[in-house]
Amino acid sequence: MPMANHYWGVDLGGTKIECAVLSYANNECVVRERIPTEGNKGYQHVLQQIKRLVVRCESLVGERPEAIGFGTPGTLDPISQTMKNCNSTHLNGQPLHHDLEAVLNVPVRLANDANCFALAEAHLGVAAKLEHQPEVVFGIIMGTGVGSGVVVNGKALYGCHGIAGEWGHNVIEPEGRACYCGKHGCVETVLSGKGLEAYYSEISGEIRSLPVIVDLASNGDQHAVATIERLHQQFGRAVANIINVLDPDVIVVGGGVGNIDSLYTAGREAILPHLFNPVLNTQILKPELGDSAGVFGAAMLVK
């Protein structure tokens, strides 16, 4: 059998499923297609949606995949081989790895979407452009929630429970807001877009979206300024915990909260007081790949 010319990735999201086919020769994306997830129609329907998308891409590229990498909104438990911690709840408890291989008739690799983000930025994005190849890359997605992943020497780190990199569910405010995971004051409840909006509402009595809060802060609104200053301080405290444990060369910050420019100045400065080192050399960078990162990182799982 001739070797395939392409490697394949699928990003399984809550509202869309995206497939990308990249060339082994130059990492160029030759096919990129999307289809609605339609998770409200159930798990079996989602499997069939994935199959439809893969068959469509096979016809466009003129080649069957040798294997497919999948980015998922949760984690495959390494013991039970079922999905857990998925905000797309129709996936929880399901043997997704087994079922995908049965439906598609190809080997598959699964990883959390934040791991895929980190892989993509390490191999194709901002970390890949650095003068010295980083040994450890930590990828953060700070959006509606907070997810993160770890890449060591070019490979995603999973851990014995499959939860390596789950920084978003470390507690930084023990008396803070309840998190869906059952704890209080997780990083996600503090640093996510929803967490920042909730804090602003709590101190101002008004409901505002994060982009509006950022604009208000730039115009001196005292409640918005307090919200952004709190973001800087708690970002510094939480990121210092990452660096004290993993000591990454690079931290890439994606998601809507990651678009706040002051994170890379005032937020970075807030790390040092909590760091077990007199200087901070870790680079804190914006991603380069945008919404391509998830599906490209999924493809990296099988490259």
DAPE-V977547 format. One line per field, one symbol per residue. burial: b if it has 24 or more other ideal C-beta (glycine too) atoms within 12 Angstrom, else e. Layout:
burial: ???
This chain:
burial: eeebebbbbbbbbbebbbbbbbeeeebebbbbbbbebbbeeebeebbebbbbbbeebbeebebebbbbbbbbbbbbbeeeebbbbbbbebbeebebbebbeebbebebbbbbbbbbbbbbbbbbbbbbeeeeebebbbbbbbbbbbbbbbbbebbbbbeeebbbbbbbbbbbbeebbebebeeebbbbbbbbbbbbbbbbeeeeeeebebeebbebbeeeeebbbebbbbbbbbbbbbbbbbbeebbbbbbbbbbbbbebebbbebbbebbeeebeeeebebbbbbbebebbbbbbbbbbbbb
